[in-house]
Amino acid sequence: MSAMKSQSAMASSLVLCLVSLLMATISTTTCSPQELNPDVNSDPTDRPSGSTGRPETAEMSGGPWRSIQAEMVHKDHPLRAAPGSLSFKERAERDFQSSRRRLEVLRSRQERWLAGGGGLPTYVSNMTTSANEEEYVMMISLGTPAQNFLAIVDTGSDLTWLQCQPCADCFPQADPLYDPSRSSSHANLTCADSACQWFTSQYPDFTHPNCPLESGSSSNASCNFFYAYGDASNTTGDIAIDTIHLTSTDGAVVDVPNFLFGCSQSSFSDSGLFSNDGIVGLGRGGISFPTQLGASFGYIFSYCLVPATGVATQTSQLIFGSAATSNATGIQYTPILSNSTFYFVGLQAISVAGQPLGIPSSVFANNDTDSRTYFDSGATFTYLHPQALDALVTALVAAIPFPQIPITINGVDYCWNASGLTDADIAARVPTVSFNFTGANYDLSYDNTFLTFDDASFCLVIFSVPLGSASIIGNHQQRNVYMVYDLANSQIGFVPRNCDDSVSV
């Protein structure tokens, strides 16, 4: 991804439009939780099974509490991109290039682990950084008075961070940097703070050596962080707390003090990973956005991504709290398999037209890195173990009643010609692909599996992952699916849904 190159007028319009989307109709009612729990050694049985034991924001008084909502804005929406700047085919080619970059990131991760782990990946992509990789952003409102920002939504990381003043080495962003001096509710944590000591113990690879790992430190030095990503991108700064302003599903403003986040003063990325104003971490770790808010709103969130044809005109709803399942009739759940940041699930088999493919069970062992599968909102497409993809392609080639055509789009390997037919006609003649997870079947629609172009050619948008890397279910395969991430019960749920329709809560 490259840094956003918006004109200043467009940038101002973007923030104002998103503020309008999220906060224009809300009331002035505010409620506050108690202070962060200072006891980092409190009884873990007091928390839901999906909680990781961080110092938490206590349950708000006056419950039952309302749920929280936000809007996920795709990179092709007019709020983020110039209208008509790219055709559908050009957007697809850009996304294929981003997918190739993602494969290189996975290759770097593989090399890191093969080298014994630790340190940053040694492999650096040689691809152009013009492929804008970040898919969705949401508005985050922080500080007293509030300062508004656009941050990337990422289910594959935990830390929420923003670029802050003073910044020694920041990438360009459309909005002003977060200014701690303007917020009366901001505070940097010190090494002596229990929340900092918890952070250093839980994330030892992402902390600065100025804070000792042992508990009971009396140091008043700033609680620093160093947070790295799979492609060697990283950000450095101070761990801080401030009041975050949220919007409830009934339209009220909800103020939550002591939200822990990273105040970044230096960021590095030669792959273009960073753009916008920062990242909202939706992973499973103790500092993630849903875990921090879990005690107040419930350890659960959901989203419903509009299809590829709608991302340029519509936003996608993101809900935290009990309302996440208020109208998820027919939802199926599969267990989350590990306590890591990532949402690993048990892929047991793949079926075409209801028939399981002859893929050895060892490919889906789910007990080592190259056999695991996880859902990732930040990946555009799905990547499977090479042996699984080979079996899938063989079955599709045999079952699809259209001729294969030479590859004309950079990044794809399997395309067919259905000249003269509509999307509905093509979909009726192409078999359904299903991912058979533990206890649940994830049926892909035609639009989840393929992309159709103006000339009625269509291409498979499921790819092969490098050996040694986990398989990924990307956001293209999650569109028009109501997704529920239930951290409390360590499970992920899904049900087909027309995400073009607004989700009532």
C-alpha positions in Angstrom: 0.0 0.0 0.0 1.1 3.5 -0.6 0.4 6.6 1.5 -2.9 8.2 0.5 -2.4 11.1 -2.0 -5.6 13.0 -1.4 -6.0 16.7 -2.1 -6.5 18.8 1.0 -10.0 19.7 0.1 -10.9 16.0 -0.5 -9.3 15.1 2.8 -11.3 17.6 4.7 -14.5 16.4 3.0 -13.6 12.8 3.8 -13.4 13.4 7.5 -16.5 15.5 7.6 -18.5 12.9 5.6 -17.3 10.1 7.9 -18.1 12.2 11.0 -21.6 12.7 9.5 -21.9 9.0 8.8 -21.1 8.0 12.4 -22.0 10.9 14.7 -24.3 13.4 13.1 -27.5 12.2 14.7 -26.2 11.2 18.1 -27.4 12.6 21.3 -25.3 14.3 23.9 -25.7 11.5 26.5 -22.3 10.3 27.7 -21.4 7.5 30.1 -18.0 6.5 31.6 -16.6 3.3 32.9 -14.5 2.9 36.0 -10.7 3.1 35.9 -8.6 0.4 34.3 -8.3 -2.5 36.7 -4.9 -2.0 38.4 -4.6 -5.7 39.4 -2.8 -7.4 36.6 -2.9 -10.7 38.6 -6.6 -10.8 39.1 -8.5 -14.1 38.9 -8.8 -15.2 35.2 -12.0 -17.0 36.0 -13.6 -13.6 36.4 -13.3 -13.1 32.6 -14.9 -14.7 29.6 -13.0 -17.6 28.1 -12.0 -15.5 25.1 -10.4 -12.8 27.2 -6.6 -12.8 27.5 -6.2 -11.4 31.0 -5.2 -7.8 30.4 -6.0 -5.0 32.9 -9.5 -4.3 31.7 -12.0 -1.5 31.5 -14.6 -2.4 34.1 -18.2 -3.0 33.3 -20.1 0.2 32.9 -22.8 1.0 35.5 -26.4 1.4 34.6 -26.5 -1.7 32.2 -27.6 -3.5 30.3 -25.3 -1.4 28.1 -25.9 -0.5 24.4 -23.9 -1.9 21.5 -21.5 0.1 19.4 -21.5 0.7 15.7 -19.2 2.1 13.1 -18.8 2.1 9.3 -16.1 0.3 7.4 -15.1 2.3 4.3 -13.5 0.4 1.4 -10.5 2.0 -0.5 -12.7 2.4 -3.6 -15.5 4.3 -1.9 -15.8 8.0 -3.0 -14.9 9.0 0.5 -11.4 7.7 -0.1 -10.9 7.6 -3.8 -11.6 10.0 -6.7 -14.9 9.0 -8.4 -14.2 7.0 -11.5 -10.5 7.0 -11.0 -10.2 3.3 -11.8 -12.4 0.9 -13.8 -13.6 -2.3 -12.3 -10.9 -4.2 -14.3 -8.2 -1.8 -13.2 -9.3 -2.2 -9.6 -9.2 -6.0 -10.0 -5.7 -5.8 -11.5 -4.5 -3.6 -8.6 -6.0 -6.1 -6.1 -4.2 -9.0 -7.8 -1.0 -7.1 -7.5 -1.7 -6.5 -3.8 -2.3 -10.2 -3.5 1.1 -11.0 -5.0 2.6 -8.6 -2.5 0.8 -10.4 0.3 2.4 -13.7 -0.9 5.8 -12.0 -0.7 4.9 -10.9 2.9 4.1 -14.5 3.7 7.3 -15.6 2.1 9.2 -13.2 4.4 7.4 -14.6 7.4 8.3 -18.1 6.2 12.0 -17.2 5.9 11.9 -15.6 9.4 10.6 -18.8 11.0 12.9 -21.1 9.0 15.8 -19.0 10.2 14.8 -19.8 13.8 12.4 -16.9 14.6 13.1 -13.6 16.2 14.1 -10.4 14.5 12.6 -8.8 11.5 12.1 -10.7 8.2 15.2 -10.6 5.9 13.3 -10.7 2.7 12.2 -7.3 1.3 9.7 -7.1 -1.5 11.0 -5.6 -4.8 7.5 -4.8 -6.1 6.3 -1.3 -6.6 4.7 0.3 -3.6 1.9 1.8 -5.6 -0.4 -1.1 -4.9 -2.6 0.3 -2.1 -3.1 -2.7 0.1 -5.2 -1.5 3.0 -8.8 -2.5 2.3 -11.1 -0.9 4.9 -10.8 2.1 7.3 -13.0 3.3 10.2 -13.2 6.6 11.9 -11.7 6.8 15.4 -12.4 9.7 17.7 -10.0 10.3 20.5 -9.2 12.9 23.1 -10.9 15.8 25.0 -11.9 17.7 22.9 -12.2 14.9 20.3 -9.8 14.6 17.4 -11.0 12.5 14.5 -8.9 10.1 12.4 -9.2 7.4 9.8 -7.5 4.1 10.7 -7.1 0.8 8.9 -9.3 -2.0 10.2 -7.1 -5.1 10.8 -8.2 -8.4 12.3 -4.6 -9.6 12.0 -3.1 -7.3 14.7 -3.8 -6.2 18.2 -2.4 -2.7 18.8 -4.5 0.3 17.9 -2.1 3.2 17.1 -2.1 6.7 15.6 0.7 9.0 14.4 1.3 11.6 17.1 3.0 14.9 17.6 5.9 15.4 17.9 6.7 12.9 15.2 10.3 12.3 14.2 9.6 10.2 11.1 5.9 10.0 10.0 4.4 8.9 6.7 2.1 11.5 5.0 -1.5 11.5 6.1 -4.5 13.7 5.1 -5.5 14.6 8.7 -3.5 16.5 11.3 -1.5 14.2 13.6 -3.0 13.3 17.0 -1.8 16.1 19.4 -1.6 14.8 23.0 -1.1 18.4 24.3 -4.6 19.3 23.0 -6.3 16.5 25.0 -7.0 17.0 28.7 -7.7 13.3 29.1 -4.4 12.0 27.6 -1.7 10.4 29.7 1.4 8.5 28.8 2.0 5.3 30.7 5.2 4.9 32.7 7.1 1.7 33.3 5.7 1.7 36.9 2.1 1.5 35.7 0.5 -1.9 36.0 -0.9 -1.7 32.5 2.6 -1.1 31.1 4.0 -4.0 33.1 1.2 -6.2 31.7 2.0 -5.0 28.2 5.7 -5.7 28.4 5.0 -9.2 29.8 2.4 -10.1 27.1 4.2 -8.5 24.2 7.9 -8.8 25.0 8.9 -8.6 21.3 7.1 -5.3 20.9 8.4 -3.4 23.9 11.3 -1.0 24.3 14.2 -2.1 26.6 13.8 1.0 28.7 11.0 -0.8 30.7 12.2 -3.9 32.6 10.0 -7.0 32.1 9.9 -7.9 35.8 6.8 -6.7 37.7 7.1 -4.1 40.5 9.3 -1.7 38.5 9.3 1.8 40.0 10.7 3.5 36.9 8.9 6.6 35.7 10.3 6.3 32.2 7.8 6.3 29.4 6.3 3.0 28.5 7.6 2.7 24.9 6.6 0.2 22.2 8.0 -1.2 19.0 5.4 -3.0 16.9 6.4 -4.9 13.8 4.4 -6.5 11.0 5.1 -9.5 8.7 6.6 -7.4 5.9 9.1 -5.7 8.2 7.0 -2.5 8.5 7.1 -1.2 12.1 6.1 1.7 14.3 7.6 3.1 17.5 6.3 5.4 20.2 4.7 5.6 23.6 1.9 3.5 25.1 -0.8 6.0 26.3 -4.4 6.2 27.4 -7.1 8.6 26.4 -10.9 8.9 26.1 -12.3 7.3 23.0 -15.7 8.4 21.7 -18.0 5.8 20.2 -21.4 5.7 18.7 -24.1 3.4 20.1 -26.6 1.5 18.0 -29.3 3.7 19.4 -27.5 6.9 18.3 -25.9 8.1 21.6 -22.3 9.2 22.1 -20.5 6.9 24.5 -17.3 8.1 26.1 -14.9 5.4 27.3 -11.9 6.8 29.2 -8.5 5.0 29.6 -8.5 3.4 26.2 -4.9 2.1 25.7 -3.3 2.8 22.4 0.1 3.4 20.7 1.1 7.1 20.2 3.6 6.6 17.3 6.4 9.0 16.7 8.3 7.0 14.1 7.1 4.5 11.4 8.8 2.6 8.7 7.5 0.7 5.7 9.1 0.1 2.3 6.1 -2.0 1.2 3.6 0.8 1.5 1.7 -1.0 4.3 1.0 2.2 6.2 -1.4 4.8 5.0 -4.3 6.9 6.5 -3.7 7.8 10.2 -3.0 4.5 11.9 -4.4 1.1 12.5 -7.3 -0.3 14.6 -6.3 -3.8 15.8 -9.3 -6.2 15.9 -7.2 -9.2 16.8 -7.7 -11.5 19.8 -4.9 -10.1 22.0 -5.4 -8.3 25.3 -4.8 -4.8 23.9 -7.0 -5.2 20.9 -10.0 -2.9 20.3 -12.7 -5.6 20.9 -10.9 -7.0 24.0 -10.4 -3.6 25.6 -14.1 -2.8 25.1 -15.3 -6.3 25.9 -16.0 -5.7 29.6 -18.3 -2.8 28.7 -19.9 -4.0 25.5 -19.4 -7.7 25.3 -16.5 -9.7 23.8 -18.1 -10.0 20.4 -18.2 -8.1 17.1 -19.6 -8.5 13.6 -19.4 -7.0 10.2 -21.2 -7.5 6.8 -19.1 -6.5 3.8 -20.9 -5.3 0.7 -20.0 -7.2 -2.5 -17.4 -6.1 -5.0 -20.0 -4.3 -7.1 -21.0 -2.2 -4.1 -17.7 -1.2 -2.4 -17.5 2.0 -4.6 -20.9 3.3 -3.4 -21.7 1.8 0.0 -20.1 1.4 3.4 -20.1 -1.8 5.5 -21.4 -2.0 9.0 -19.2 -3.0 12.0 -21.0 -3.8 15.3 -19.5 -4.4 18.8 -21.7 -6.0 21.5 -24.8 -8.1 21.8 -26.4 -6.4 18.8 -23.8 -8.3 16.7 -26.0 -11.3 16.8 -29.4 -9.7 17.1 -30.6 -10.7 13.6 -28.0 -13.4 12.6 -30.6 -16.1 12.0 -29.2 -19.4 10.8 -25.6 -18.6 11.7 -23.2 -21.5 12.0 -20.2 -21.4 14.3 -16.7 -23.0 14.2 -14.3 -22.9 17.1 -11.3 -20.6 17.2 -8.3 -22.9 17.6 -5.6 -20.8 19.4 -5.1 -18.0 21.8 -2.9 -16.0 19.3 -3.8 -12.7 17.7 -5.0 -14.5 14.6 -8.5 -16.1 14.2 -7.3 -19.6 13.4 -10.1 -22.1 12.5 -10.2 -25.8 11.6 -10.5 -26.3 7.9 -11.4 -30.0 7.5 -12.1 -30.3 3.7 -13.1 -28.5 0.6 -16.1 -29.5 -1.5 -17.2 -28.7 -5.1 -20.9 -29.2 -5.9 -21.3 -30.8 -2.5 -18.6 -33.5 -3.1 -15.5 -33.4 -0.8 -12.3 -33.3 -2.8 -9.7 -36.0 -2.3 -7.3 -33.9 -0.3 -5.2 -35.7 2.3 -6.2 -35.0 5.8 -2.6 -34.0 6.6 -3.1 -30.8 4.5 -5.8 -29.8 7.1 -4.0 -31.0 10.2 -4.5 -27.6 11.9 -1.6 -28.3 14.2 1.3 -26.6 12.5 1.8 -23.3 10.6 1.4 -24.6 7.1 -1.8 -26.5 7.8 -3.6 -23.7 9.7 -6.3 -21.4 8.3 -7.4 -18.0 9.6 -9.9 -15.3 8.6 -8.2 -12.0 7.7 -10.0 -8.7 6.9 -6.8 -7.2 5.6 -6.2 -9.8 2.8 -8.3 -9.2 -0.4 -8.4 -12.8 -1.6 -8.1 -16.3 -0.2 -4.9 -18.3 -0.2 -4.8 -22.1 0.2 -2.2 -24.8 0.7 -0.9 -25.6 -2.8 -2.1 -29.2 -2.6 -5.6 -28.0 -1.7 -5.7 -25.4 -4.5 -4.5 -27.9 -7.1 -7.4 -30.2 -6.1 -9.9 -27.4 -6.2 -8.7 -26.2 -9.7 -8.8 -29.7 -11.1 -12.4 -30.1 -9.9 -13.5 -26.8 -11.2 -11.9 -27.3 -14.7 -13.7 -30.6 -15.0 -17.1 -29.2 -13.9 -17.2 -25.7 -15.5 -18.9 -26.0 -18.9 -17.0 -23.1 -20.5 -13.7 -23.0 -22.3 -10.6 -21.8 -20.5 -9.0 -18.8 -22.0 -5.4 -17.4 -22.0 -4.5 -15.3 -19.0 -5.1 -11.6 -19.8 -5.0 -10.1 -16.3 -1.8 -9.8 -14.4 -1.9 -12.0 -11.3 -4.5 -14.6 -12.1 -4.0 -18.2 -13.4 -7.4 -19.6 -14.2 -10.0 -17.9 -16.4 -13.0 -19.0 -18.5 -15.0 -17.4 -21.4 -18.8 -17.3 -21.1 -19.5 -14.7 -23.8 -23.1 -13.8 -24.3 -24.3 -14.8 -20.8 -25.2 -12.7 -17.8 -23.7 -13.1 -14.3 -26.8 -15.0 -13.2 -26.6 -17.4 -16.2 -22.9 -18.1 -15.4 -23.5 -18.6 -11.7 -26.3 -21.1 -12.4 -23.8 -23.3 -14.4 -20.8 -23.0 -12.2 -20.6 -25.4 -9.2 -20.6 -24.1 -5.6 -17.4 -24.3 -3.6 -17.6 -25.0 0.1 -15.1 -24.8 2.9 -15.9 -27.5 5.5 -14.8 -26.2 8.9 -15.2 -27.9 12.2 -18.9 -28.0 12.9 -19.9 -25.6 10.1 -19.9 -25.4 6.3 -18.9 -22.1 4.6 -20.6 -22.0 1.2 -19.0 -19.6 -1.3 -21.3 -17.9 -3.7 -20.3 -17.5 -7.4 -19.3 -13.9 -6.6 -17.2 -15.0 -3.7 -15.3 -17.5 -5.9 -14.9 -15.6 -9.2 -14.6 -12.1 -10.7 -16.6 -11.4 -13.8 -15.5 -8.8 -16.3 -17.4 -6.8 -19.0 -16.6 -9.3 -21.8 -18.2 -12.1 -19.7 -14.9 -13.7 -18.9 -14.5 -14.8 -15.3 -11.5 -15.7 -13.2 -10.9 -17.7 -10.1 -9.8 -15.5 -7.2 -8.5 -18.1 -4.8 -4.7 -18.5 -4.9 -1.8 -20.7 -3.6 0.0 -19.8 -0.4 3.8 -20.5 -0.1 4.5 -23.7 1.8 5.2 -23.0 5.4 2.6 -20.3 5.6 -1.0 -20.5 6.9 -4.0 -20.4 4.6 -6.0 -17.2 4.6 -9.7 -16.6 4.1 -9.7 -13.0 2.6 -12.3 -10.4 2.6 -13.5 -11.0 -1.0 -14.6 -14.5 0.1 -16.3 -12.8 3.1 -18.5 -10.4 1.2 -22.2 -10.8 1.4 -21.6 -13.0 4.5 -22.6 -11.9 8.0 -19.4 -12.5 10.0 -19.5 -12.8 13.9 -16.3 -12.9 15.9 -17.3 -14.3 19.4 -14.2 -13.9 21.6 -16.1 -14.8 24.7 -16.9 -18.3 23.4 -13.9 -18.6 21.1 -15.8 -19.1 18.0 -16.5 -17.5 14.6 -19.9 -17.5 13.0 -21.1 -16.9 9.5 -24.3 -16.9 7.5 -25.0 -15.7 3.9 -26.6 -12.2 3.9 -27.3 -9.5 1.4 -24.9 -6.9 2.8 -26.3 -4.3 0.4 -29.3 -4.1 2.8 -28.7 -2.2 6.0 -28.5 -4.4 9.1 -31.0 -3.4 11.7 -29.9 -3.7 15.3 
